[in-house]
């Protein structure tokens, strides 16, 4: 695939994502969607924090 073809495909995908996000943010379920995103982001942050702590502990044990 040429560079210009990739650019066109990227533009189309970006536009589609933008339309979808705009639709959901203007719908009646906006608050529900935003709340779900917040919950998922909190879960993801907690998961990454635990992984970071686990990695840090393993690294400290390895270096000790």
C-alpha positions in Angstrom: 0.0 0.0 0.0 1.4 3.4 -1.0 1.9 6.3 1.4 -1.0 8.2 -0.1 -3.3 5.2 0.2 -2.4 4.9 3.9 -3.1 8.6 4.4 -6.5 8.3 2.8 -7.4 5.2 4.8 -6.2 6.9 8.0 -8.3 10.0 7.2 -11.4 7.9 6.6 -11.0 5.9 9.8 -10.4 9.1 11.8 -13.5 10.7 10.3 -15.6 7.6 11.2 -14.3 7.6 14.7 -15.0 11.3 15.0 -18.6 10.9 13.8 -19.2 8.0 16.2 -17.9 10.0 19.2 -19.9 13.0 18.1 -23.0 10.9 17.8 -22.6 9.3 21.2 -21.8 12.6 23.0 -24.9 14.2 21.5 -27.2 11.3 22.4 -29.3 10.7 25.4 -26.8 8.1 26.7 -24.0 10.6 26.9 -23.9 10.6 30.7 -24.0 6.8 30.8 -21.2 6.5 28.2 -19.0 9.1 30.0 -19.5 7.2 33.3 -18.5 3.9 31.7 -15.4 5.5 30.3 -14.5 6.9 33.7 -15.0 3.6 35.4 -12.9 1.8 32.7 -10.2 4.3 33.0 -10.0 4.0 36.8 -9.8 0.2 36.4 -7.1 0.5 33.9 -5.1 3.0 36.0 -5.4 0.7 39.0 -4.3 -2.3 36.9 -1.3 -0.4 35.6 -0.4 0.8 39.1 -0.4 -2.7 40.4 1.8 -3.9 37.5 4.2 -1.0 38.1 4.4 -1.9 41.8 4.9 -5.5 41.1 7.6 -4.8 38.6 9.3 -2.4 41.0 9.2 -5.0 43.8 10.7 -7.7 41.5 13.4 -5.3 40.3 14.3 -4.4 43.9 14.4 -8.1 44.9 16.6 -8.9 41.8 19.0 -6.1 42.6 19.2 -6.9 46.4 
